Amino acid sequence: MTEAKKTATKTATKTTKRAAPAKSSAKKAVATVKLSNATYATGKRKDSVARVYLVAGKGQIIVNGIPCAEYFRRPVLQMIIAQPFGITKRETAYDVHAIVSGGGLSGQAGAVKHGISKALEKAEPDLRKTLKSAGFLTRDSRVVERKHFGHHKARRSTQFSKR
């Protein structure tokens, strides 16, 4: 009976080992975009990091395998992402495949915008002047301030008591 238990535990561990890589490969499928003839750039904003691949196309923007309009449902965020194309008049010249992680939706939209701007500059160096003057190539370095000792939040102090 002990031999039967040993074989049962061995088969159970083998099945769990086989099941785990299948889940991780599904996650990596989104993260590993292999595009030939693509211009690559990394954009950052707050805690978000965006890996942006720019390919000649029709102006389609895909974020984490989902169309931009579905991923960023707020029109303001869609407008933020489209700004680099609008200022350079390249709305229908390139397709964008972006992989974003970290932060919230606002930070992710800013990271994609920064990545698109850097990729446009790499693809067409003559666009640098217009992108730089608009401030799209500068990384917005503002991040959340850390919580300080003796405070409720970063700046919020305890309530003053006179007595």
C-alpha positions in Angstrom: 0.0 0.0 0.0 2.8 2.4 0.7 4.2 1.9 -2.8 0.8 2.8 -4.3 0.8 6.0 -2.2 4.3 6.9 -3.5 3.3 6.4 -7.1 0.1 8.5 -6.5 2.1 11.4 -5.1 4.7 11.2 -7.9 1.9 11.4 -10.6 0.2 14.2 -8.7 3.5 16.3 -8.5 4.1 15.6 -12.2 0.7 16.9 -13.2 1.0 20.0 -11.2 4.5 20.7 -12.7 3.0 20.3 -16.2 0.0 22.5 -15.5 2.1 25.5 -14.1 4.1 26.2 -17.2 1.0 26.2 -19.4 -0.4 29.1 -17.3 2.8 31.1 -17.4 3.2 30.7 -21.1 -0.3 32.2 -21.6 0.9 35.2 -19.7 4.1 35.5 -21.7 2.2 35.4 -25.0 1.0 38.9 -24.3 4.5 40.0 -23.1 6.5 38.7 -26.0 5.6 40.6 -29.1 7.9 39.8 -32.0 7.5 42.3 -34.8 9.9 42.4 -37.7 10.8 45.9 -39.0 9.4 47.5 -35.9 10.8 50.5 -34.1 11.0 49.9 -30.4 10.9 52.4 -27.5 10.2 52.3 -23.8 7.9 54.9 -22.2 7.5 55.6 -18.5 5.1 57.6 -16.3 4.5 57.3 -12.6 4.8 53.5 -11.8 3.9 52.4 -15.4 6.3 51.1 -18.0 5.2 50.7 -21.6 7.1 48.8 -24.3 6.0 50.3 -27.6 6.5 48.7 -31.1 5.9 51.0 -34.0 5.2 49.4 -37.4 4.2 51.0 -40.7 0.4 50.5 -41.0 -3.0 52.1 -40.9 -3.1 53.8 -37.5 -4.3 51.0 -35.4 -3.3 51.1 -31.7 -3.2 47.8 -29.7 -2.5 47.8 -26.0 -1.8 44.5 -24.2 -3.5 42.7 -27.1 -6.7 44.7 -26.9 -7.7 47.7 -29.1 -7.0 51.1 -27.6 -10.6 52.1 -27.4 -11.5 49.0 -25.3 -8.4 49.1 -23.0 -8.6 52.9 -22.4 -12.4 53.5 -22.3 -12.2 57.2 -21.2 -11.9 59.5 -24.2 -9.3 61.7 -22.4 -6.9 58.8 -22.2 -7.5 57.9 -25.8 -6.8 61.6 -26.7 -3.5 61.5 -24.7 -2.3 58.5 -26.6 -3.1 60.0 -30.0 -1.4 63.3 -29.2 2.1 62.4 -30.7 0.4 61.4 -34.0 -1.7 64.5 -34.1 1.1 66.9 -33.6 3.3 65.2 -36.2 0.4 64.6 -38.6 1.0 60.8 -38.8 -2.4 59.5 -37.6 -2.7 56.8 -40.3 1.0 56.1 -41.0 1.9 53.7 -38.2 0.4 50.8 -36.2 1.3 50.6 -32.5 1.6 47.5 -30.4 2.1 48.4 -26.7 2.7 46.3 -23.7 2.0 48.2 -20.5 2.4 47.1 -16.9 2.2 48.8 -13.5 0.4 51.8 -12.2 -3.2 52.9 -13.1 -4.8 53.7 -16.3 -3.8 57.4 -16.3 -0.1 56.5 -15.8 -0.3 53.8 -18.4 -1.7 56.2 -21.0 1.1 58.6 -20.2 3.7 55.8 -20.5 2.3 54.7 -23.9 2.3 58.4 -25.1 6.0 58.7 -24.0 6.9 55.5 -25.7 5.1 56.4 -29.0 6.9 59.8 -29.0 10.3 58.1 -28.5 9.6 55.5 -31.2 8.4 58.2 -33.7 11.7 60.1 -33.0 13.7 56.9 -33.8 11.7 56.1 -36.9 11.9 59.7 -38.2 14.6 61.8 -36.6 13.4 65.0 -38.3 10.3 64.9 -36.0 12.4 65.4 -32.9 12.0 69.2 -33.0 8.2 69.1 -33.0 8.0 66.4 -30.4 10.6 68.1 -28.1 8.9 71.5 -28.3 5.6 69.9 -27.3 7.3 68.2 -24.3 6.5 64.6 -25.4 10.1 63.3 -25.2 10.6 64.4 -21.6 9.8 61.8 -19.0 7.4 63.2 -16.4 9.3 62.3 -13.3 6.5 63.1 -10.8 5.8 60.1 -8.6 3.8 59.6 -5.4 5.6 60.9 -2.3 6.4 58.3 0.3 4.6 58.2 3.7 6.6 59.8 6.4 7.0 58.6 10.0 4.6 60.3 12.4 2.2 61.3 9.7 -1.0 59.7 8.6 -0.1 60.0 4.9 2.8 61.7 3.1 1.9 65.2 4.3 -1.2 64.7 6.5 -0.2 65.3 10.1 -2.0 64.5 13.3 -4.8 66.8 14.4 -3.6 69.6 16.7 -5.0 69.5 20.2 -4.8 72.6 22.4 -5.7 70.7 25.6 
